[in-house]
């Protein structure tokens, strides 16, 4: 897996953290971050960074 230094949220069929192809944009992304520690860490960091921008935390 290649490390992506920038996130690409414009292509829903690939992981914005590593660029790997996803099985699907929704559940496929969740399955991918569950199986990739680096992408899960990237997602958690991204989520923590934007949490203050949202009016309350979302579930999930």
C-alpha positions as CSV (number, residue, x, y, z in Angstrom):
1,X,0.0,0.0,0.0
2,X,1.4,3.4,-1.0
3,X,1.2,6.2,1.5
4,X,-0.7,9.2,0.3
5,X,0.6,12.5,1.8
6,X,-2.6,14.3,0.8
7,X,-6.2,13.2,1.1
8,X,-8.4,13.1,-2.0
9,X,-12.0,13.3,-1.1
10,X,-13.2,13.7,-4.7
11,X,-12.9,10.1,-5.8
12,X,-15.4,8.0,-3.8
13,X,-14.0,4.7,-5.2
14,X,-10.6,5.1,-3.6
15,X,-9.3,5.6,-0.1
16,X,-8.5,9.2,0.5
17,X,-5.6,8.2,2.8
18,X,-3.8,5.6,0.7
19,X,-5.4,5.7,-2.7
20,X,-6.3,2.0,-2.7
21,X,-9.5,1.1,-4.6
22,X,-12.6,0.5,-2.4
23,X,-15.2,-2.1,-2.9
24,X,-17.9,0.6,-2.4
25,X,-17.9,4.2,-1.3
26,X,-19.7,3.6,2.0
27,X,-19.4,0.1,3.5
28,X,-16.3,-0.5,1.4
29,X,-14.5,2.5,3.1
30,X,-15.4,1.2,6.6
31,X,-14.2,-2.3,5.7
32,X,-11.0,-0.8,4.4
33,X,-10.2,1.3,7.4
34,X,-11.1,-1.7,9.6
35,X,-8.4,-3.7,7.8
36,X,-5.8,-1.0,7.4
37,X,-4.3,0.4,10.6
38,X,-2.6,3.3,8.7
39,X,-5.8,4.4,7.1
40,X,-7.8,4.0,10.3
41,X,-5.3,6.2,12.1
42,X,-5.6,8.8,9.3
43,X,-9.4,8.7,9.5
44,X,-9.4,9.1,13.3
45,X,-6.9,12.0,13.0
46,X,-9.1,13.6,10.3
47,X,-12.2,13.1,12.4
48,X,-10.6,14.6,15.5
49,X,-9.5,17.6,13.4
50,X,-13.0,18.4,12.2
51,X,-14.9,17.4,15.3
52,X,-14.8,21.0,16.6
53,X,-16.2,22.3,13.3
54,X,-19.4,20.3,13.8
55,X,-22.3,21.0,16.1
56,X,-21.9,17.9,18.2
57,X,-20.3,14.6,17.3
58,X,-21.9,12.2,14.9
59,X,-22.5,8.6,15.6
60,X,-20.5,5.9,14.0
